[in-house]
């Protein structure tokens, strides 16, 4: 009987459910990489001197998503899903919404405050 259960479970895993799950994992991973790229770019700008800037381009081939940057965190939202990462020691002046398919300039102004244009 345990052998039959193992065979049934293996069979269910190789059905279409496993393939769909793989697509979801890939989709989540890709969005997570986009989120991490934005967070890393913000951290790089933050760790450099006043006047330093760097641009970030958000891919458009992953469907629509929105990234929110505020206080000490960056959040991505897409397809009723949400991911978040923290930004320690960031001095961000307000809340920013970034949209897929657009490019943004992240700047540390003369007062040491991060601004996204």
Secondary structure as a PSIPRED ss2 file (coil, helix, strand):
# PSIPRED VFORMAT (PSIPRED V4.0)

   1 X C   1.000  0.000  0.000
   2 X H   0.000  1.000  0.000
   3 X H   0.000  1.000  0.000
   4 X H   0.000  1.000  0.000
   5 X H   0.000  1.000  0.000
   6 X H   0.000  1.000  0.000
   7 X H   0.000  1.000  0.000
   8 X H   0.000  1.000  0.000
   9 X H   0.000  1.000  0.000
  10 X H   0.000  1.000  0.000
  11 X H   0.000  1.000  0.000
  12 X H   0.000  1.000  0.000
  13 X H   0.000  1.000  0.000
  14 X C   1.000  0.000  0.000
  15 X C   1.000  0.000  0.000
  16 X H   0.000  1.000  0.000
  17 X H   0.000  1.000  0.000
  18 X H   0.000  1.000  0.000
  19 X H   0.000  1.000  0.000
  20 X H   0.000  1.000  0.000
  21 X H   0.000  1.000  0.000
  22 X H   0.000  1.000  0.000
  23 X H   0.000  1.000  0.000
  24 X H   0.000  1.000  0.000
  25 X H   0.000  1.000  0.000
  26 X H   0.000  1.000  0.000
  27 X H   0.000  1.000  0.000
  28 X H   0.000  1.000  0.000
  29 X H   0.000  1.000  0.000
  30 X H   0.000  1.000  0.000
  31 X H   0.000  1.000  0.000
  32 X H   0.000  1.000  0.000
  33 X H   0.000  1.000  0.000
  34 X H   0.000  1.000  0.000
  35 X H   0.000  1.000  0.000
  36 X H   0.000  1.000  0.000
  37 X H   0.000  1.000  0.000
  38 X H   0.000  1.000  0.000
  39 X H   0.000  1.000  0.000
  40 X H   0.000  1.000  0.000
  41 X H   0.000  1.000  0.000
  42 X H   0.000  1.000  0.000
  43 X H   0.000  1.000  0.000
  44 X H   0.000  1.000  0.000
  45 X H   0.000  1.000  0.000
  46 X H   0.000  1.000  0.000
  47 X H   0.000  1.000  0.000
  48 X C   1.000  0.000  0.000
  49 X C   1.000  0.000  0.000
  50 X C   1.000  0.000  0.000
  51 X C   1.000  0.000  0.000
  52 X C   1.000  0.000  0.000
  53 X E   0.000  0.000  1.000
  54 X E   0.000  0.000  1.000
  55 X E   0.000  0.000  1.000
  56 X E   0.000  0.000  1.000
  57 X E   0.000  0.000  1.000
  58 X C   1.000  0.000  0.000
  59 X C   1.000  0.000  0.000
  60 X C   1.000  0.000  0.000
  61 X C   1.000  0.000  0.000
  62 X C   1.000  0.000  0.000
  63 X C   1.000  0.000  0.000
  64 X C   1.000  0.000  0.000
  65 X C   1.000  0.000  0.000
  66 X E   0.000  0.000  1.000
  67 X E   0.000  0.000  1.000
  68 X E   0.000  0.000  1.000
  69 X E   0.000  0.000  1.000
  70 X E   0.000  0.000  1.000
  71 X C   1.000  0.000  0.000
  72 X C   1.000  0.000  0.000
  73 X E   0.000  0.000  1.000
  74 X E   0.000  0.000  1.000
  75 X E   0.000  0.000  1.000
  76 X E   0.000  0.000  1.000
  77 X E   0.000  0.000  1.000
  78 X E   0.000  0.000  1.000
  79 X C   1.000  0.000  0.000
  80 X C   1.000  0.000  0.000
  81 X E   0.000  0.000  1.000
  82 X E   0.000  0.000  1.000
  83 X E   0.000  0.000  1.000
  84 X E   0.000  0.000  1.000
  85 X E   0.000  0.000  1.000
  86 X E   0.000  0.000  1.000
  87 X C   1.000  0.000  0.000
  88 X C   1.000  0.000  0.000
  89 X C   1.000  0.000  0.000
  90 X C   1.000  0.000  0.000
  91 X C   1.000  0.000  0.000
  92 X E   0.000  0.000  1.000
  93 X C   1.000  0.000  0.000
  94 X C   1.000  0.000  0.000
  95 X C   1.000  0.000  0.000
  96 X E   0.000  0.000  1.000
  97 X E   0.000  0.000  1.000
  98 X E   0.000  0.000  1.000
  99 X E   0.000  0.000  1.000
 100 X C   1.000  0.000  0.000
 101 X C   1.000  0.000  0.000
 102 X C   1.000  0.000  0.000
 103 X E   0.000  0.000  1.000
 104 X E   0.000  0.000  1.000
 105 X E   0.000  0.000  1.000
 106 X E   0.000  0.000  1.000
 107 X E   0.000  0.000  1.000
 108 X E   0.000  0.000  1.000
 109 X C   1.000  0.000  0.000
 110 X C   1.000  0.000  0.000
 111 X C   1.000  0.000  0.000
 112 X C   1.000  0.000  0.000
 113 X C   1.000  0.000  0.000
 114 X E   0.000  0.000  1.000
 115 X E   0.000  0.000  1.000
 116 X E   0.000  0.000  1.000
 117 X C   1.000  0.000  0.000
